[in-house]
Amino acid sequence: MDISTVIKSFKKENIVTVALLMTWLSCSMPTARRRLKEWGAYTSYNHNGRYYTLPEIPKFNKHGLWQYRGVFFSKHGNLKQTVVHLVTHSEQGLSGSELGELLGLQPRSFLSHFRTHPGLYRERLMGRWIWFAADQESRKQQRQTRLDRVATQAHRMPSDMESVMILVDLINHPNSSLERIASRLKRKGIDADVEAIRKLLAHHDLLKKNMVFPSSAT
């Protein structure tokens, strides 16, 4: 194929592998990679960076992330660059579970690579590991924001509407962790955090002895 036809095919597929591009261009792997670099292609941050997409294809969300058929891309770069960006620009730092929710990845699949990353600061806060910005002033503000929000949530019970949504979610996902419940509700516009959900379930004696809680690794 000529270059224009390859570009059209690329845009039709949305994402391609180097192997497919080599077939289209009838070229070697170094040449295919050189073309991708010339086009400013993005590399997936999952699937071992196997997939590529052109800059004009992704419709990035507010976090600069885009996924297509289970393949994830970031306008911030590779996984390490993306995690550093997300944490640094977050209002209250991010737990492993929160990072996993944003990235669409299981936290345990990538968190171990960031425990000593120079661009981040990891701190155990209220029984959970939280990643903050490396910059001391930014970290101080993020930490205080998180503490303030937790304190605010801890003193209130969910509203009647929130309570109904929480209970419905628990019925539909009986073995879910409190963080998973909170994440699903947040996507529906319900801002009930883990402590508020815990308080509601405890009030109604619905907390299960075997309920999965956030682990220290997340």
Residue frames as a rotation matrix with the C-alpha (Angstrom) as fourth column:
MET 1
0.573 0.820 0.000 0.00
0.820 -0.573 0.000 0.00
0.000 0.000 -1.000 0.00
ASP 2
-0.241 -0.596 0.766 1.07
0.423 -0.775 -0.470 3.58
0.874 0.210 0.439 -0.51
ILE 3
-0.934 -0.260 -0.246 1.25
0.322 -0.314 -0.893 5.89
0.155 -0.913 0.377 2.52
SER 4
-0.661 0.733 0.161 -2.11
-0.731 -0.677 0.087 7.56
0.172 -0.060 0.983 1.96
THR 5
0.141 0.710 -0.690 -3.84
-0.404 0.677 0.615 4.18
0.904 0.192 0.383 1.73
VAL 6
-0.430 -0.385 -0.816 -2.06
0.566 0.589 -0.577 3.00
0.703 -0.710 -0.035 4.89
ILE 7
-0.991 0.070 0.117 -3.24
-0.131 -0.717 -0.684 6.10
0.036 -0.693 0.720 6.77
LYS 8
-0.238 0.966 -0.102 -6.82
-0.857 -0.159 0.490 5.51
0.457 0.204 0.866 5.63
SER 9
0.131 0.227 -0.965 -6.63
0.070 0.969 0.238 1.88
0.989 -0.098 0.111 6.72
PHE 10
-0.785 -0.491 -0.378 -5.12
0.433 0.001 -0.902 2.95
0.443 -0.871 0.212 10.04
LYS 11
-0.828 0.498 0.257 -7.97
-0.560 -0.759 -0.333 5.38
0.029 -0.420 0.907 10.68
LYS 12
0.052 0.864 -0.500 -10.51
-0.651 0.409 0.639 2.73
0.757 0.292 0.584 9.78
GLU 13
0.032 -0.133 -0.991 -9.02
0.415 0.903 -0.107 0.26
0.909 -0.408 0.084 12.27
ASN 14
0.839 0.229 0.494 -8.40
-0.239 -0.661 0.712 2.91
0.489 -0.715 -0.500 14.98
ILE 15
0.421 -0.755 0.503 -5.59
-0.722 0.057 0.689 0.86
-0.549 -0.653 -0.521 16.51
VAL 16
0.800 -0.230 -0.555 -2.90
-0.308 0.636 -0.708 -1.31
0.515 0.737 0.438 14.89
THR 17
0.726 -0.668 0.165 0.10
0.191 0.426 0.884 -3.41
-0.661 -0.611 0.436 15.83
VAL 18
-0.007 -0.831 -0.556 3.57
-0.702 -0.392 0.595 -3.04
-0.712 0.394 -0.581 14.38
ALA 19
-0.627 -0.231 0.744 3.17
0.195 0.878 0.437 -6.42
-0.754 0.419 -0.506 12.70
LEU 20
0.343 0.835 0.431 0.08
0.745 0.038 -0.666 -5.25
-0.572 0.549 -0.609 10.83
LEU 21
0.738 -0.115 -0.665 1.74
-0.297 -0.940 -0.166 -2.00
-0.606 0.320 -0.728 9.85
MET 22
-0.384 -0.922 0.057 4.75
-0.434 0.235 0.869 -3.93
-0.815 0.309 -0.491 8.52
THR 23
-0.349 0.348 0.870 2.39
0.681 0.732 -0.019 -5.93
-0.644 0.586 -0.493 6.32
TRP 24
0.717 0.692 -0.089 0.66
0.474 -0.577 -0.665 -2.83
-0.511 0.434 -0.741 5.00
LEU 25
0.673 -0.507 -0.539 3.93
-0.567 -0.821 0.064 -1.04
-0.475 0.262 -0.840 4.27
SER 26
0.918 -0.393 -0.050 5.88
0.302 0.778 -0.551 -4.16
0.255 0.491 0.833 3.20
CYS 27
0.309 -0.815 0.490 8.72
-0.499 -0.578 -0.646 -2.97
0.810 -0.045 -0.585 5.39
SER 28
-0.390 -0.554 -0.735 10.94
0.418 0.605 -0.678 -3.98
0.821 -0.571 -0.004 8.29
MET 29
0.379 0.523 -0.763 10.11
0.903 -0.027 0.430 -3.44
0.205 -0.852 -0.483 11.94
PRO 30
-0.432 -0.577 -0.693 12.55
0.704 -0.696 0.140 -0.49
-0.563 -0.427 0.707 12.36
THR 31
-0.932 0.116 0.342 10.96
0.192 -0.642 0.743 1.23
0.306 0.758 0.576 9.36
ALA 32
0.001 0.996 -0.085 7.45
0.565 0.070 0.822 0.67
0.825 -0.049 -0.563 10.71
ARG 33
0.256 0.039 -0.966 8.47
0.945 -0.220 0.242 2.08
-0.203 -0.975 -0.093 14.09
ARG 34
-0.787 -0.581 -0.206 10.09
0.503 -0.799 0.329 5.05
-0.356 0.155 0.921 12.39
ARG 35
-0.604 0.661 0.446 6.83
0.278 -0.350 0.895 5.76
0.747 0.664 0.028 10.58
LEU 36
0.331 0.752 -0.570 4.88
0.810 0.083 0.580 5.61
0.483 -0.654 -0.582 13.84
LYS 37
-0.153 -0.486 -0.861 7.29
0.835 -0.529 0.150 8.09
-0.529 -0.695 0.487 15.37
GLU 38
-0.948 -0.194 0.251 6.96
0.311 -0.722 0.618 10.41
0.061 0.664 0.745 12.38
TRP 39
-0.284 0.934 0.215 3.18
0.286 -0.132 0.949 10.29
0.915 0.331 -0.230 12.69
GLY 40
-0.656 -0.024 0.754 3.32
-0.624 -0.544 -0.560 11.02
0.424 -0.839 0.342 16.41
ALA 41
0.079 0.741 -0.667 1.43
-0.131 0.671 0.729 7.81
0.988 0.030 0.150 17.19
TYR 42
0.105 0.063 0.992 0.39
-0.989 -0.100 0.111 7.00
0.106 -0.993 0.052 20.75
THR 43
-0.605 -0.347 -0.717 1.43
-0.250 0.937 -0.243 3.69
0.756 0.032 -0.654 22.30
SER 44
0.515 0.841 -0.165 -1.00
-0.125 0.264 0.956 1.73
0.848 -0.472 0.241 24.46
TYR 45
-0.238 -0.600 0.764 -0.18
-0.877 -0.205 -0.435 1.65
0.417 -0.774 -0.477 28.16
ASN 46
0.230 0.219 0.948 -1.58
-0.587 0.809 -0.044 -1.86
-0.776 -0.546 0.315 28.55
HIS 47
0.961 0.103 0.255 -1.04
0.096 0.744 -0.661 -5.00
-0.258 0.660 0.705 26.45
ASN 48
0.234 -0.971 0.045 2.71
0.641 0.189 0.744 -4.38
-0.731 -0.145 0.666 26.83
GLY 49
-0.046 -0.240 -0.970 2.56
-0.347 -0.906 0.241 -1.34
-0.937 0.347 -0.042 24.54
ARG 50
-0.498 -0.183 0.848 1.62
0.520 0.719 0.461 -3.52
-0.694 0.670 -0.263 21.60
TYR 51
0.228 0.742 0.630 -0.95
0.969 -0.107 -0.224 -1.21
-0.098 0.661 -0.744 20.01
TYR 52
-0.818 -0.490 -0.302 -0.69
0.421 -0.867 0.267 2.19
-0.393 0.091 0.915 18.36
THR 53
0.338 0.908 0.246 -3.13
0.898 -0.232 -0.375 4.88
-0.283 0.348 -0.894 17.36
LEU 54
-0.355 -0.441 0.825 -2.80
0.733 -0.678 -0.047 8.12
0.580 0.588 0.564 15.41
PRO 55
-0.935 -0.131 -0.329 -3.05
0.328 -0.669 -0.667 11.48
-0.133 -0.732 0.668 17.25
GLU 56
-0.739 0.671 -0.055 -6.30
-0.646 -0.683 0.342 12.45
0.192 0.289 0.938 15.54
ILE 57
-0.398 0.594 -0.699 -8.13
0.016 0.766 0.643 9.24
0.917 0.245 -0.315 16.42
PRO 58
-0.588 0.176 -0.790 -8.53
0.770 0.420 -0.480 9.19
0.247 -0.891 -0.382 20.24
LYS 59
0.183 0.638 0.748 -11.28
-0.069 -0.751 0.657 11.12
0.981 -0.172 -0.093 21.99
PHE 60
-0.672 -0.598 -0.438 -9.51
0.384 0.224 -0.896 11.59
0.633 -0.770 0.079 25.29
ASN 61
0.463 0.814 -0.350 -11.56
0.730 -0.126 0.672 12.07
0.503 -0.567 -0.652 28.46
LYS 62
0.871 -0.045 0.489 -10.92
-0.212 -0.932 0.293 14.82
0.443 -0.359 -0.822 31.01
HIS 63
0.700 -0.655 0.284 -8.03
-0.172 0.232 0.957 12.81
-0.693 -0.719 0.050 32.43
GLY 64
0.094 -0.673 -0.733 -6.36
-0.968 -0.234 0.091 12.49
-0.232 0.701 -0.674 29.03
LEU 65
-0.695 -0.287 0.659 -7.23
-0.252 0.956 0.150 8.80
-0.673 -0.062 -0.737 28.67
TRP 66
0.115 0.705 -0.700 -8.94
-0.990 0.022 -0.141 6.85
-0.084 0.709 0.700 25.89
GLN 67
-0.549 -0.270 0.791 -9.78
-0.288 0.950 0.125 3.21
-0.785 -0.159 -0.599 25.42
TYR 68
0.090 0.529 -0.844 -10.82
-0.995 0.086 -0.052 1.18
0.045 0.844 0.534 22.40
ARG 69
0.655 0.297 -0.695 -11.85
-0.374 0.926 0.044 -2.46
0.657 0.231 0.718 22.69
GLY 70
0.962 -0.197 -0.188 -9.96
0.265 0.507 0.820 -2.92
-0.066 -0.839 0.540 25.93
VAL 71
-0.004 -0.978 0.206 -6.80
0.954 -0.065 -0.292 -1.17
0.300 0.196 0.934 24.71
PHE 72
0.764 0.324 -0.558 -5.88
0.572 -0.740 0.353 1.96
-0.299 -0.589 -0.751 26.70
PHE 73
-0.040 -0.748 0.663 -4.04
0.816 -0.407 -0.410 5.07
0.576 0.525 0.626 25.60
SER 74
0.494 0.116 -0.862 -2.89
0.696 -0.647 0.311 8.22
-0.521 -0.753 -0.401 27.37
LYS 75
0.788 -0.211 0.578 -1.94
0.313 -0.671 -0.672 11.58
0.530 0.711 -0.463 25.93
HIS 76
0.806 -0.492 0.329 0.54
-0.576 -0.525 0.627 11.88
-0.136 -0.695 -0.706 28.82
GLY 77
-0.152 -0.913 -0.379 2.77
-0.943 0.248 -0.221 9.07
0.296 0.323 -0.899 27.55
ASN 78
-0.434 -0.078 -0.898 3.49
-0.058 0.997 -0.059 5.60
0.899 0.027 -0.437 28.88
LEU 79
0.418 0.688 -0.594 2.04
0.518 0.356 0.778 4.11
0.746 -0.633 -0.208 32.07
LYS 80
-0.156 -0.548 -0.822 4.67
0.985 -0.147 -0.089 5.58
-0.072 -0.824 0.563 34.39
GLN 81
-0.948 -0.198 0.249 4.34
0.244 -0.955 0.170 9.05
0.204 0.222 0.953 32.90
THR 82
-0.228 0.955 0.188 0.56
-0.009 -0.195 0.981 8.79
0.974 0.222 0.054 33.07
VAL 83
0.358 0.331 -0.873 0.46
0.807 0.360 0.468 7.71
0.469 -0.873 -0.138 36.71
VAL 84
-0.562 -0.638 -0.526 2.80
0.805 -0.568 -0.171 10.54
-0.190 -0.519 0.833 37.70
HIS 85
-0.861 0.281 0.425 0.64
-0.009 -0.842 0.539 13.04
0.509 0.460 0.727 35.82
LEU 86
0.089 0.981 -0.173 -2.62
0.210 0.152 0.966 11.78
0.974 -0.123 -0.192 37.32
VAL 87
0.237 -0.057 -0.970 -1.27
0.958 0.182 0.224 11.80
0.164 -0.982 0.098 40.86
THR 88
-0.728 -0.651 -0.216 0.50
0.676 -0.734 -0.068 15.15
-0.115 -0.195 0.974 40.54
HIS 89
-0.859 0.420 0.293 -2.59
-0.203 -0.804 0.559 16.87
0.471 0.420 0.776 39.15
SER 90
-0.088 0.849 -0.521 -5.10
0.631 0.452 0.630 15.27
0.771 -0.274 -0.575 41.51
GLU 91
0.271 0.289 0.918 -6.70
-0.380 -0.844 0.378 17.35
0.885 -0.451 -0.119 44.25
GLN 92
0.565 0.060 0.823 -6.15
-0.824 0.092 0.559 14.86
-0.042 -0.994 0.101 47.05
GLY 93
-0.603 -0.780 0.167 -3.62
-0.741 0.626 0.244 12.34
-0.294 0.023 -0.955 45.80
LEU 94
0.288 0.696 -0.658 -4.80
-0.847 0.506 0.165 8.91
0.447 0.509 0.735 44.68
SER 95
0.139 -0.166 0.976 -5.03
-0.614 0.759 0.216 5.50
-0.777 -0.630 0.003 46.28
GLY 96
-0.867 -0.478 0.145 -4.17
-0.221 0.628 0.746 2.40
-0.447 0.614 -0.650 44.29
SER 97
-0.324 0.838 0.439 -7.86
0.743 0.513 -0.430 1.61
-0.586 0.187 -0.789 43.86
GLU 98
0.513 0.510 -0.690 -8.55
0.051 -0.821 -0.569 5.12
-0.857 0.257 -0.447 42.59
LEU 99
-0.316 -0.710 -0.629 -5.67
-0.723 -0.249 0.644 4.88
-0.614 0.659 -0.435 40.13
GLY 100
-0.870 -0.003 0.494 -6.87
0.205 0.908 0.366 1.49
-0.450 0.419 -0.789 38.95
GLU 101
0.111 0.992 0.055 -10.37
0.631 -0.028 -0.776 2.85
-0.768 0.121 -0.629 38.42
LEU 102
0.416 -0.013 -0.909 -9.07
-0.437 -0.880 -0.187 5.75
-0.798 0.475 -0.372 36.32
LEU 103
-0.428 -0.780 -0.457 -6.67
-0.800 0.091 0.593 3.63
-0.421 0.619 -0.663 34.28
GLY 104
0.573 0.695 -0.434 -8.93
-0.808 0.568 -0.157 0.61
0.137 0.441 0.887 33.81
LEU 105
-0.104 -0.712 -0.695 -6.26
-0.323 0.685 -0.653 -1.66
0.941 0.157 -0.301 35.29
GLN 106
0.780 0.238 -0.579 -6.02
0.404 0.514 0.757 -3.93
0.478 -0.824 0.305 38.31
PRO 107
0.803 -0.466 0.372 -3.92
-0.579 -0.758 0.301 -2.00
0.142 -0.457 -0.878 40.88
ARG 108
0.563 -0.599 0.570 -1.80
-0.197 0.572 0.796 -5.02
-0.803 -0.560 0.204 41.75
SER 109
0.701 -0.269 0.661 -0.70
0.688 0.500 -0.526 -5.32
-0.189 0.823 0.536 38.13
PHE 110
0.347 -0.571 0.744 1.28
0.511 -0.550 -0.661 -2.07
0.787 0.609 0.101 38.20
LEU 111
0.926 0.134 0.354 1.52
-0.160 -0.710 0.686 -0.50
0.343 -0.692 -0.636 41.67
SER 112
0.725 -0.680 -0.109 4.73
0.523 0.440 0.730 -2.29
-0.449 -0.586 0.675 42.67
HIS 113
0.077 -0.718 0.692 6.61
0.946 -0.166 -0.278 -0.28
0.315 0.676 0.666 40.03
PHE 114
0.223 0.121 0.967 5.80
0.161 -0.983 0.086 3.00
0.961 0.136 -0.239 41.77
ARG 115
0.768 0.138 -0.625 6.73
0.610 0.137 0.780 2.36
0.194 -0.981 0.021 45.40
THR 116
0.136 -0.799 -0.586 10.04
0.632 -0.386 0.672 4.19
-0.763 -0.461 0.453 45.04
HIS 117
0.211 -0.019 0.977 9.31
0.927 -0.312 -0.207 6.31
0.309 0.950 -0.048 41.96
PRO 118
-0.671 -0.608 -0.423 11.09
0.720 -0.671 -0.177 9.70
-0.176 -0.424 0.888 42.34
GLY 119
-0.805 0.393 0.445 8.14
-0.027 -0.773 0.633 11.57
0.593 0.498 0.633 40.83
LEU 120
0.296 0.953 -0.064 5.74
-0.093 0.095 0.991 10.38
0.951 -0.287 0.117 43.55
TYR 121
-0.731 -0.410 0.545 5.48
-0.582 -0.042 -0.812 10.24
0.356 -0.911 -0.208 47.33
ARG 122
-0.048 0.708 -0.704 3.74
0.063 0.706 0.706 7.28
0.997 -0.010 -0.079 48.96
GLU 123
-0.776 -0.144 0.615 2.26
-0.555 -0.308 -0.773 7.64
0.300 -0.941 0.159 52.42
ARG 124
-0.578 0.602 -0.551 0.13
0.624 0.761 0.178 5.40
0.526 -0.241 -0.815 54.60
LEU 125
-0.869 0.355 0.344 -2.89
-0.448 -0.861 -0.243 7.44
0.209 -0.365 0.907 55.58
MET 126
-0.091 0.890 0.447 -5.84
-0.943 0.068 -0.327 6.13
-0.321 -0.451 0.833 57.60
GLY 127
0.098 0.067 0.993 -4.90
-0.219 0.975 -0.045 2.53
-0.971 -0.213 0.110 56.87
ARG 128
0.814 0.203 0.545 -4.37
0.462 0.343 -0.818 2.96
-0.353 0.917 0.185 53.12
TRP 129
-0.366 -0.930 0.003 -1.43
0.659 -0.257 0.707 3.74
-0.657 0.261 0.708 50.88
ILE 130
0.803 0.582 -0.128 -1.95
0.366 -0.651 -0.665 7.05
-0.471 0.487 -0.736 49.11
TRP 131
-0.171 -0.835 0.524 0.22
0.981 -0.094 0.169 8.41
-0.092 0.543 0.835 46.30
PHE 132
0.712 0.314 -0.628 0.89
0.338 -0.937 -0.085 12.15
-0.615 -0.152 -0.774 46.44
ALA 133
0.870 -0.436 0.228 2.93
0.001 -0.462 -0.887 14.59
0.492 0.772 -0.401 44.36
ALA 134
0.199 -0.894 -0.402 6.68
0.901 0.328 -0.284 14.56
0.386 -0.306 0.870 45.00
ASP 135
-0.410 -0.310 0.858 6.68
0.113 -0.951 -0.289 18.33
0.905 -0.021 0.424 45.45
GLN 136
-0.808 -0.016 -0.588 6.39
0.574 0.198 -0.794 19.07
0.130 -0.980 -0.151 49.17
GLU 137
-0.832 0.511 -0.216 3.97
-0.382 -0.810 -0.445 22.01
-0.402 -0.288 0.869 48.92
SER 138
-0.329 0.716 -0.616 1.69
-0.766 0.178 0.617 20.22
0.551 0.675 0.490 46.47
ARG 139
-0.480 0.075 -0.874 1.76
0.278 0.958 -0.070 17.10
0.832 -0.277 -0.481 48.64
LYS 140
-0.950 0.098 -0.295 0.86
0.261 -0.265 -0.928 19.09
-0.169 -0.959 0.227 51.75
GLN 141
-0.578 0.771 -0.267 -2.19
-0.788 -0.613 -0.064 20.58
-0.213 0.173 0.962 50.02
GLN 142
-0.255 0.458 -0.852 -3.30
-0.506 0.687 0.521 17.22
0.824 0.564 0.056 48.58
ARG 143
-0.716 -0.096 -0.691 -2.99
0.430 0.719 -0.546 15.55
0.549 -0.688 -0.474 51.95
GLN 144
-0.908 0.377 -0.183 -5.01
-0.054 -0.540 -0.840 18.22
-0.415 -0.753 0.511 53.74
THR 145
-0.415 0.780 -0.469 -7.73
-0.896 -0.261 0.359 18.13
0.158 0.569 0.807 51.09
ARG 146
-0.333 0.252 -0.909 -8.07
-0.097 0.949 0.299 14.37
0.938 0.187 -0.292 51.48
LEU 147
-0.843 -0.030 -0.537 -8.23
0.509 0.276 -0.815 14.60
0.172 -0.961 -0.217 55.27
ASP 148
-0.809 0.564 -0.164 -10.81
-0.454 -0.778 -0.435 17.38
-0.373 -0.278 0.885 55.12
ARG 149
-0.279 0.727 -0.628 -13.04
-0.819 0.162 0.551 15.43
0.502 0.668 0.550 52.72
VAL 150
-0.479 0.066 -0.875 -12.84
0.265 0.961 -0.073 12.24
0.837 -0.267 -0.478 54.76
ALA 151
-0.940 0.106 -0.325 -13.73
0.294 -0.231 -0.927 14.19
-0.174 -0.967 0.186 57.91
THR 152
-0.620 0.744 -0.250 -16.71
-0.767 -0.641 -0.005 15.81
-0.164 0.189 0.968 56.19
GLN 153
-0.193 0.532 -0.824 -18.00
-0.555 0.634 0.539 12.50
0.809 0.561 0.173 54.86
ALA 154
-0.729 -0.191 -0.657 -17.49
0.310 0.763 -0.567 10.74
0.610 -0.617 -0.497 58.19
HIS 155
-0.922 0.346 -0.174 -19.95
0.017 -0.412 -0.911 13.06
-0.387 -0.843 0.374 59.94
ARG 156
-0.285 0.874 -0.393 -22.87
-0.911 -0.375 -0.174 12.54
-0.299 0.308 0.903 57.61
MET 157
-0.264 0.345 0.901 -25.18
0.206 0.932 -0.297 9.74
-0.942 0.107 -0.317 56.65
PRO 158
-0.955 -0.014 0.296 -26.02
0.296 -0.065 0.953 9.31
0.006 0.998 0.066 52.97
SER 159
-0.580 0.803 -0.137 -29.24
-0.788 -0.596 -0.156 10.99
-0.207 0.017 0.978 51.85
ASP 160
0.156 0.736 0.658 -32.37
-0.365 0.662 -0.655 8.90
-0.918 -0.138 0.372 51.28
MET 161
0.859 0.151 -0.489 -31.69
-0.508 0.134 -0.851 8.80
-0.063 0.980 0.191 47.54
GLU 162
-0.070 -0.970 -0.233 -28.04
-0.894 0.165 -0.416 7.88
0.442 0.180 -0.879 48.07
SER 163
-0.426 -0.045 0.904 -29.06
-0.695 0.655 -0.295 5.19
-0.579 -0.754 -0.310 50.57
VAL 164
0.634 0.728 0.262 -31.42
-0.332 0.562 -0.758 3.60
-0.698 0.393 0.598 48.06
MET 165
0.703 -0.426 -0.569 -28.72
-0.614 0.041 -0.788 3.64
0.359 0.904 -0.232 45.36
ILE 166
-0.357 -0.875 0.326 -26.18
-0.923 0.277 -0.267 2.11
0.144 -0.396 -0.907 47.75
LEU 167
-0.197 0.360 0.912 -28.51
-0.516 0.753 -0.409 -0.68
-0.834 -0.551 0.038 48.79
VAL 168
0.855 0.496 -0.151 -29.52
-0.357 0.351 -0.866 -1.43
-0.376 0.794 0.477 45.19
ASP 169
0.323 -0.824 -0.466 -25.85
-0.796 0.029 -0.605 -1.60
0.512 0.566 -0.646 44.18
LEU 170
-0.506 -0.524 0.686 -25.11
-0.834 0.499 -0.234 -3.93
-0.220 -0.690 -0.689 47.09
ILE 171
0.331 0.712 0.619 -27.96
-0.374 0.701 -0.607 -6.21
-0.866 -0.031 0.498 46.05
ASN 172
0.937 0.045 -0.346 -26.66
-0.348 0.175 -0.921 -6.31
0.019 0.984 0.180 42.48
HIS 173
0.191 -0.945 -0.265 -23.04
-0.251 0.214 -0.944 -6.78
0.949 0.247 -0.197 43.58
PRO 174
0.921 0.381 0.080 -23.22
-0.163 0.193 0.968 -8.63
0.354 -0.904 0.240 46.93
ASN 175
0.647 -0.733 -0.210 -19.51
0.736 0.530 0.421 -9.50
-0.197 -0.427 0.882 47.08
SER 176
0.404 -0.465 0.787 -18.22
0.451 -0.647 -0.614 -6.09
0.796 0.604 -0.052 46.08
SER 177
-0.475 -0.613 -0.631 -15.82
0.877 -0.274 -0.394 -3.99
0.069 -0.741 0.668 48.15
LEU 178
0.343 0.592 -0.729 -17.00
0.660 -0.704 -0.261 -0.67
-0.668 -0.392 -0.633 49.56
GLU 179
-0.400 -0.568 -0.719 -14.63
-0.144 -0.736 0.662 1.16
-0.905 0.368 0.213 47.20
ARG 180
-0.928 0.114 0.355 -16.13
0.372 0.351 0.859 -0.60
-0.027 0.929 -0.368 44.19
ILE 181
0.053 0.993 -0.103 -19.59
0.990 -0.066 -0.128 0.42
-0.134 -0.095 -0.986 45.33
ALA 182
0.230 -0.026 -0.973 -18.42
0.271 -0.959 0.090 4.02
-0.935 -0.284 -0.213 45.73
SER 183
-0.762 -0.608 -0.222 -16.80
-0.066 -0.267 0.961 3.98
-0.644 0.748 0.163 42.29
ARG 184
-0.672 0.578 0.464 -19.90
0.728 0.396 0.560 2.66
0.140 0.714 -0.687 40.54
LEU 185
0.322 0.829 -0.457 -22.11
0.882 -0.438 -0.172 5.19
-0.343 -0.348 -0.873 42.30
LYS 186
-0.157 -0.472 -0.868 -19.75
0.112 -0.881 0.459 8.02
-0.981 -0.025 0.192 41.40
ARG 187
-0.956 -0.190 0.223 -20.14
0.220 0.038 0.975 7.16
-0.194 0.981 0.006 37.72
LYS 188
-0.229 0.954 0.195 -23.88
0.890 0.124 0.438 7.58
0.394 0.274 -0.878 38.24
GLY 189
-0.209 0.078 0.975 -23.42
0.014 -0.996 0.083 10.98
0.978 0.031 0.207 39.83
ILE 190
0.868 0.486 -0.100 -23.79
0.070 0.079 0.994 9.80
0.491 -0.871 0.034 43.44
ASP 191
-0.035 -0.943 0.331 -21.01
-0.333 -0.301 -0.894 11.24
0.942 -0.141 -0.303 45.61
ALA 192
0.858 0.256 0.445 -20.99
-0.507 0.287 0.813 8.81
0.080 -0.923 0.376 48.52
ASP 193
-0.050 -0.971 -0.234 -17.52
-0.809 0.177 -0.560 7.80
0.585 0.161 -0.795 49.65
VAL 194
-0.327 -0.174 -0.929 -16.41
0.091 0.973 -0.214 4.63
0.941 -0.155 -0.302 51.41
GLU 195
-0.986 -0.107 -0.126 -16.89
0.134 -0.067 -0.989 6.00
0.098 -0.992 0.081 54.93
ALA 196
-0.492 0.871 0.010 -20.43
-0.856 -0.481 -0.189 7.18
-0.160 -0.101 0.982 54.21
ILE 197
0.101 0.495 -0.863 -21.32
-0.616 0.712 0.336 3.79
0.781 0.498 0.377 52.73
ARG 198
-0.615 -0.418 -0.669 -19.73
0.245 0.704 -0.666 1.99
0.749 -0.574 -0.331 55.67
LYS 199
-0.951 0.255 0.173 -21.70
-0.277 -0.462 -0.843 4.16
-0.135 -0.849 0.510 58.10
LEU 200
-0.138 0.954 -0.266 -25.00
-0.976 -0.084 0.203 3.44
0.172 0.288 0.942 56.33
LEU 201
0.077 0.141 -0.987 -24.45
-0.277 0.954 0.115 -0.33
0.958 0.264 0.113 56.25
ALA 202
-0.830 -0.410 -0.378 -23.30
0.255 0.325 -0.911 -0.40
0.496 -0.853 -0.165 59.87
HIS 203
-0.748 0.604 0.273 -26.36
-0.655 -0.608 -0.450 1.60
-0.106 -0.515 0.850 60.89
HIS 204
0.292 0.904 -0.312 -28.62
-0.942 0.329 0.072 -1.01
0.168 0.273 0.947 59.29
ASP 205
0.096 -0.361 0.928 -26.45
-0.572 0.743 0.348 -3.90
-0.815 -0.564 -0.135 60.51
LEU 206
0.955 0.295 -0.037 -25.66
-0.175 0.456 -0.872 -4.87
-0.240 0.839 0.487 56.91
LEU 207
0.173 -0.959 -0.224 -21.88
-0.975 -0.135 -0.175 -4.96
0.138 0.249 -0.959 57.11
LYS 208
0.909 0.127 -0.398 -20.77
-0.151 0.988 -0.028 -8.51
0.390 0.085 0.917 56.37
LYS 209
0.678 -0.690 0.254 -17.99
-0.206 0.152 0.967 -10.10
-0.705 -0.708 -0.039 58.33
ASN 210
0.018 -0.679 0.734 -16.48
0.675 0.550 0.492 -11.31
-0.737 0.487 0.468 55.07
MET 211
0.937 0.344 0.064 -17.02
0.283 -0.639 -0.716 -8.07
-0.205 0.688 -0.696 53.14
VAL 212
0.159 -0.924 0.348 -13.97
0.979 0.102 -0.176 -7.10
0.127 0.368 0.921 51.11
PHE 213
0.839 0.042 -0.543 -12.36
0.220 -0.938 0.268 -3.89
-0.498 -0.344 -0.796 52.31
PRO 214
0.800 -0.597 -0.054 -9.59
-0.363 -0.410 -0.837 -1.89
0.478 0.689 -0.545 50.61
SER 215
0.704 -0.612 -0.359 -6.28
0.701 0.681 0.213 -3.63
0.114 -0.402 0.908 51.20
SER 216
0.533 -0.570 -0.625 -3.14
0.189 -0.640 0.745 -1.88
-0.825 -0.515 -0.234 52.41
ALA 217
-0.454 -0.738 0.499 -1.63
0.649 0.110 0.753 -2.29
-0.611 0.666 0.429 48.96
THR 218
-0.306 0.424 0.852 -4.37
0.824 -0.330 0.460 -0.14
0.476 0.843 -0.249 47.39
